[in-house]
Amino acid sequence: MTGNVTFTMIKPDAVRGGHIGAILKMINDAGFKIRAMKYTQLSPEKAGEFYEVHKERPFYGELVSFMSSGPIVAAILEKENAVVDFRTLIGATNPAEAEPGTIRSLYATNVGENAVHGSDSDENAQIEGNFHFAQTERF
C-alpha cells in the first residue's frame, strides 16, 4: 500500500483542546479511510524514540516533553496519494503560515504545538505506522 497510506497523530495540545472529533471529521471529509487508530499516551522514552531523527536539533528535548505531556490519537490513514494529500490538509508546520481551513490553521497554537503530525514521505509513513501499530491492529 505504499503511496496510499500515511500516519498521523493528533497531538496533546489538540487533544487537550477538545479537537479530536473536529479533526477526525476533517480527515473523513477529505476522503481518508482510517485503517488503524488508538488513543494512547507516549512515555518520554517512546516519544524520544519516535522523534530520534531530530535528536541533534535544539528543539528535541521540548518536542519529547510536549509529545509525552498528554494523550494522543495515533492513526494510519488510507487514500490515493495519502502523504501529499494529508500534508495539504494539515497545512504548514507554522500555523501562522498555514492555508486557511487547514487543520493547523484552525487548531494549532504555534510551531511547537501544531495540533497534528503527518508523515513527510511514503517511507516514513510505513516506519511511523509500524512504530505504533501491529499488523493485527490494522483493518
C-alpha positions in Angstrom: 0.0 0.0 0.0 3.0 2.3 -0.3 1.7 5.6 -1.7 -1.8 5.0 -0.4 -1.2 5.3 3.4 0.0 7.9 5.8 0.4 8.2 9.5 -0.9 10.9 11.8 -1.0 11.8 15.4 -3.4 14.2 16.9 -1.0 15.9 19.4 -1.5 16.6 23.1 -2.5 20.3 22.5 -5.3 19.4 20.2 -6.5 16.6 22.5 -6.4 18.9 25.5 -8.3 21.5 23.4 -11.1 19.0 22.7 -10.5 18.9 18.9 -10.3 15.2 18.3 -13.8 15.0 16.8 -13.4 18.0 14.6 -10.0 16.8 13.3 -11.3 13.3 12.6 -14.3 14.8 10.7 -11.9 16.8 8.5 -9.9 13.7 7.8 -13.0 11.7 6.9 -14.5 14.6 4.8 -11.2 14.7 2.9 -11.7 11.1 1.8 -9.3 9.3 4.1 -10.2 5.9 5.5 -9.0 5.2 9.0 -7.2 1.8 8.9 -5.9 1.8 12.5 -6.5 4.2 15.4 -5.7 4.4 19.1 -6.0 6.8 22.0 -2.8 6.5 24.0 0.0 8.4 25.7 3.6 8.3 24.8 6.2 7.9 27.5 9.2 10.2 27.3 11.2 7.2 26.1 8.8 6.3 23.4 8.4 9.9 22.3 12.2 10.2 22.1 12.4 7.0 20.1 9.7 8.2 17.7 11.4 11.6 17.2 15.0 10.1 17.2 15.6 11.7 13.7 15.5 15.1 15.5 17.8 14.1 18.3 20.6 16.6 17.4 18.2 19.5 16.9 17.8 22.2 19.6 14.1 21.6 19.9 14.3 17.8 20.5 14.0 18.0 24.3 11.0 20.3 24.2 9.4 18.1 21.5 9.8 14.9 23.5 8.5 16.7 26.6 5.5 18.1 24.8 4.6 14.8 23.0 4.7 12.9 26.3 2.7 15.6 28.1 -0.7 14.1 27.5 -2.8 11.7 25.4 -2.5 11.5 21.6 -4.6 9.9 18.9 -2.4 7.8 16.5 -3.9 6.7 13.2 -3.0 5.1 9.9 -4.9 6.7 7.1 -5.6 5.4 3.6 -6.3 7.3 0.4 -4.7 7.5 -3.0 -1.7 9.9 -2.8 -2.1 9.8 1.0 1.1 11.6 2.2 0.8 14.6 -0.1 -3.0 15.0 0.3 -2.7 14.7 4.1 0.2 17.3 4.2 -2.1 19.6 2.2 -5.0 19.0 4.6 -2.9 19.7 7.8 -1.2 22.8 6.4 2.2 24.4 7.1 4.1 23.4 10.3 3.8 27.0 11.4 0.1 27.7 11.8 0.6 31.4 11.0 1.7 30.2 7.5 -0.9 27.5 7.1 -3.6 28.0 4.4 -7.0 29.0 5.8 -9.2 26.0 6.5 -6.3 23.6 7.1 -6.2 21.6 10.4 -3.2 23.6 11.7 -4.8 27.0 10.7 -7.8 26.0 12.8 -6.4 24.1 15.7 -2.7 24.8 16.2 -1.4 27.4 18.5 2.3 27.7 17.4 5.1 25.9 15.6 5.8 23.6 18.6 2.2 22.9 19.4 0.8 22.4 16.0 -2.1 20.0 16.6 -1.2 17.1 14.3 1.7 15.1 13.0 1.7 13.9 9.4 4.3 11.7 7.7 6.5 13.5 5.3 7.2 10.6 2.9 5.8 7.2 1.9 8.8 5.6 3.6 8.3 7.4 6.9 4.5 6.6 6.8 5.4 2.9 6.8 8.0 3.4 9.6 5.8 5.5 11.7 2.7 3.3 11.3 4.8 0.2 12.2 6.1 2.1 15.3 2.6 2.5 16.7 0.6 -0.4 15.3 0.9 -4.2 15.0 -0.5 -5.8 11.8 -3.3 -7.2 13.9 -4.4 -3.7 14.8 -5.0 -2.6 11.1 -8.2 -3.1 9.2 
